[in-house]
């Protein structure tokens, strides 16, 4: 057979079962193959013996098996599954953010035969043709591999233009497993069959910590609205979806488009947006459209750090707009980060004190503060290296880095004052 199998594998943890979300990246990749009449199989699995056995079976005879790889503890499951398949003579490649940002590290594992950097629309079909022997490796943008012991690295391809974006073929998955979840008793929880969904790619912001500045070059592209509506209607009609959590990095880059989606369905919805878009008119419109909550990345309570991050907001604006949200009765989730490069103890205390203050609002749920995660190529990554942090040298070492990493595992150069503050706020 000449089929390709696309895989997203997760560690077998309670959190994964509670927050299982569709693998949007490999669905987009699948659409690239579908529209070029290439047979594709998609698997999104939790790492168990039974699931690995089934994966091995569907991969038999595949021309290649691709893993979507994020820098997180799930890397360990990706490595385990990759070794299993590679040892059976199956060609394994990695794609996704981790592989795009760290191709040399990815290829250090002998079970990885190739890396595809960037977006699937730019190279996956060409990769397929290369595997068939129809084109040369040089004709595949973003292809990285080992040639006679030498690692060959290609630059990240240009971002996909709107007219060639992929789509989400949800029929390749059983969507019930993303909807049949236990009811959670937590602040701002939205009951019902609420499904994560993406209507766009990328973000125009240039936050100094964000992978988007490297992977998407701070470019935003919206999927065609007719495809968005078609997919949402399919999920409602076939799976009884009752609401949405829009996972777009920045759905309100085009406000007219964003409102057209939200107001077409008027279902309980969570949307992520910039703080400075929040005003009375937006809140009134959101409430009238059944928006259940807003998700806003604040990240720091220090004006100095907010300037360094290019957030375009201030501590005073955060407080002002959160008071407005409380008075008008809209729920808000806020994310915060800590231990950023160049974050002094004073900066850290400003963040921790703001989190403590906002935590008392009955309409606000705090996500964090979670540890800063380093992404190669970003502004903060270079500053972190300059501070004396030792960059991981293997995929296993990188696997510990995600937003839930323990402070003591980061390897960051923290002063005694940093440690005292973290202890005072029960974060150590």
N, C-alpha and C positions, 0 to 999 in steps of 0.2 A: 504493500500500500504506500501511497505518497501523502498521507494525511499528516497534519501537525496537531499536537496536543498542547494546549495552553493551561498552565497550572498556577493556582494561588493556594499555598498550603500554610496553615496556621498551627501554632503550638496548641496543644490540647489543654486549655486552661478554662477556668470558670468564666473569666472575663470575655473570652472569645465566644463562648456559647451565649453569653448575655448580650453581646454587642456585635453579632455576626452581621456583616454588611456586604452587599454585592461587590464583586471584583470588577469595578468599572474599567480599569486599565486593560485587563485581558479580554473584556467584552469588546472594547474598541478594537483591539488587535484582531479579534475573531472577525469583526465586520470587514476589516481590510482583506482578509483571506476569502470571506464569503463573496464579496463583490468581484473577486478575481477567480471565482469558481474553484477554489481550493477547499478540499474537505478539512474541517477543523472540529476538534472535540475540546470542550472546556470542562475543567474540573476545579472546583473550589472546595477544598477538603480540610478537615482537622486531622492532625498527625496521629493516626492510630494504625495498628497492624493491619486491621481489616481494610482501611482506606488505602494504605500503601500497596496492599495486595491487589486491590481493584485497579489502582493507578497503573501498576506494572502491566496489568492485562490490557488496558486500553491503549497503552503506549507501544505494544508489540507491533512492529512493522512501521512505526512512524518515521517519517523522514527527519523529524526533529521534535524535541519537547522543550517548550519555553516556560521558564518560571518568572513570574512577576515578583521582584525582590525589593523590599523596603529595608532600610537600615533599622533593625529592631531585633528583639529576641527571636522572632520568627525565622531569622536567618539560619538558626540551628536546624530547624525542620527542613528548610530548603536544601541545606547541605546534605542532610540525611537522605532525603528523597532523590537528590541529584546523584549521589553515590550509588544508590540502589539501581537507578536506571542506567547510569554510565557503565556500571559493572556488567550489565546485560548487553552491552554494545550499542546502546541507544545514544544518539547525538543529543547533548543537552546544551541549551543556551540560557543565559540570564538576560532579563530586561528589567525596566523599572528604574526608580530613582537611585537605588543603591548601585546598580550596575552602571548607570549613566554617569554618576559622579565618581565611582571608584572602579573603573574597568580593570586596572592592573591588579588591584587587590582581589577582585572577583575571579580573575583568571589564574590566581595563585592556587586555587583548588583544582586538582587534576580532574575532578569530575565535571568541570565546566569547560566545554569545548569552544564556546564562543560567547561574546557579549554583543548585544544590540543596544546602542545608545540612542536616546531621544525617543521620539514618538513613532508608534507603529505605522502610521500613515506614510512616513518618510522612507521606510526601509523593509518592512516585513515581507511584502511580496517579492522584492528584489532578493531578500535573504532566501526565500523559498526557491527562486530560480537558480540562485547560487548552489543551493543544496542539490538541485537536480543536475548541476553541471552545465547549465545553459548560459550563465554569465560568470565573469571573474569576480573574485573577492573585492577588487578595487571598485567595482560597480555597485557595491552595497554601501550606502551612506551609514556611518556610525558602526560598522562591523569591526569588532576587535577579536583577535584570535592569536594563537601561537603557531608560528611558522618555523619549523626546524629549530625549535628551542628559543626563538626570538618572539617576544610579545609585540604584536602589531596593534597600535592604537589609532583609531580614527577619531576625528573631532565630532562633537555633538552636532547632528544635522540641524538645518534651519527648522524653525517651528512650522507646523502645518497651517496652511492658509484656510480660511473659513470654508471655501468651496470644495475642499477635499477632506474635510473632517469625517471621521468614522461615526458609527452609531452604536447603540447597545442592543444586541440581539438577545434579549432576555429569555427567549424560547430555548436557548441552549442550557438553561439552568432551571432547577426546581426552585422557584422563588418563595415557596412556602417556608423554607428553612430560615429565611430572612424576616419572616413575619410572625412565625409561631415562637414567641419569646415570652418568658415569665414576666408578669406585671411587676414593675419596679416601684417601690415606695421611696421616691427621692424627689427633691425639690425640682419644680418645673417639668416634671415628667408628663409627657403627652400620651394619654391612653389611646388604645385602638391599634389598628394595623398600620403603623407608621413606617414608611420605607425610606431609607436614604436614597437620594436621587441626584444626578448631576446634569445640569443643562449647559455647562460651559467648561472651558479649559483655561487655566492660567489666571494671572492677576497682573494689573498694571502697576501695583505698588512696588517699591524698591527697598523693602525692609532688609536691613543689613544682615539678618539672621536666616533669611528664608531661601529654601532651595529653588523657589520660583524664579529668582533673579538669574539663576544659572541654567536650569532645565528649560524654562519657558521664556527666558530673556525678558521677563516682565511684560509678556504679551498676553492679551486676553482674547479669546475667541468663543463666540456663542454657537452652539449647535443649531442648525436650522430649526426654526420654530415648528415647522410641519412634522419634523422627526420627533421633537420634544413632545408635542401633543399626541402623536401616534403611540409613542412608548408609554406615556402616562395613561392614555386610554386603555391600552393593552393590559397594563398592570391593574387598573381598576376593574376592568371587565373580567379578567381571568383569575385574579387573586384577591379581589375585594379590598384593595388598598383604601384606607380611609384618611390618610394624611401623609405629609412629606417632611423629610429633613433634607433640605437642599445642601449638599456637600460641596457646592461650587466654592472655590477659593474667594470669589468676589462677584457674586451674581448681579450686584447693583452697579457694575461698571456701565451698563446700559439700563438706566432706571425704567425707561418705557417698556423695554423687553421684559424686565423682571416683573413689573406690575402686570403685564399682559398675561404672564404665566400664573402668577398668584391669584389674580382676580378672575381668571377663566374658571378655576376650580373652587376657589374659596373654601378649601379644606384646611383642617388644622395643620399648621406649617411652622417649621423652624427655618429661619434664614440668617445667613451670616452677612454682615455688612460693616462698613467703616463707622466709627463713632461719630464723625462729623456729618454723616448723612442723617443722624437722628435729630429730629425736631418735632414740634407739635403736629405739623401737618402729616409727617410720615407716620407717627404713632397712631393718629386718628385713622389714616388710611389702612394701616396694618390691622388695627382692631376691627374695622368694618369688613376686612377681607378674611377674617378668621385666622390671622397669623397668631400662633400660640406663643411664640417667643422669638426674641432676637438673640443672635450669637455674635459677640463682639470681641475681637482680640485687643485687649488693652496692653498687656505684657509687662508694663512697669509702672510704678508710682512715682518714679523720679523723672523730672523734666529733662535732666541732663541725659539720662539713658533713652528717653523717648526721642530726643533730638538725634542721638547717635543712631538709633534704629530707623530714623526717617519716618516715624509714625504720623507726624503731622498733628499731634494732639498734645494736650497738657493735663496735668493732674487736676487742675481746677475745672477743665472742661469735662473730665470724666465725672467728677462729683456733680457738676451742674446738670449734665444730661441724665445721670442716673437718678437724681432727684426728680427730674421731669418724668422719667419712665415710671417711677414709683407713684407719683401723683396721678398719672393718667392710667395706671393699672395694667401695664404690659409687662410680661415676664421677660427676663434677660439672663442669659448665661454669659459670663465674662471669663476670658482666659488670661492667665498671668504666667510669666516666666521669671526665673531667678538664676543667679550665678552666671550672668552674662559677662563676656569679656569686658574688662574695664569697669565693672560694677563695684564701687566702693562699699564698705560697710554702711555708710550713710545712705547710698542709693538703695541698698538692699532693705534697710529699715523703712525707707519711704514706701517701697513696694509692700512689705509685710504689714505696715500700719494701714495702708489703703485697703488691702485685702480684708483686714480685720474690721475696718469701718464698714465696707460694703457688704460683708457677710451678714450684717445685722438687718439688711433690707429684706423684707419678706418676699419680695418679687425677684431677688437676685440669687443666682446660683454661681458659685466660684469654681472654675476649673483651674486648679493649681493652688499656689504657684508651683510649676513644674520646672525641672532643670532644663536649662538651655542645652540644645543638641547641636553639635557642630556639623555643618555641611560644607564639604570642600568647594572652593570657588567663591564662597560668600565673603563679604567684608569681615564679618566677625571671626570667620575661620582663621584668616591670616593673623588677626590680632590675638586669637587664642594661642596659636603656635608661638607667637612672639613672647607670650607670657611664660613659656616654659612647659606648656602641656605637651605630652608625648602622644603623637598621633598613632592610633592602632595600626598594627602591621599585618593583620589577618582578618578574614571574615568573622572568625570566632570572637576576636577581640571587639570588632565593631558591633557584634550582635547585642552587646549590653547597652548600647546607646539608643534610648528612646526617651520619650517625655516622662516616663515613670522610673527612670534610673535613680538609684539611691545616691544621695549626695556623696557618700564615701566611695562610690564606684566611678565617679566622673574623672578623677585624676586632676581636677582643676587645682590651681594654686590658691588655696583659701587661707586668709589670715586668721589669727585667733579671734579677732573681733567678728569676722564672718561666722565662725563656728559658734561663738557665744550667742549671736543673734538667732541663728538657726535653732539652737537649743532652747532659747527663751520662747520661741514661737512653736516649739514642739515639732520641728522639722528634722531633727536628728535623733 
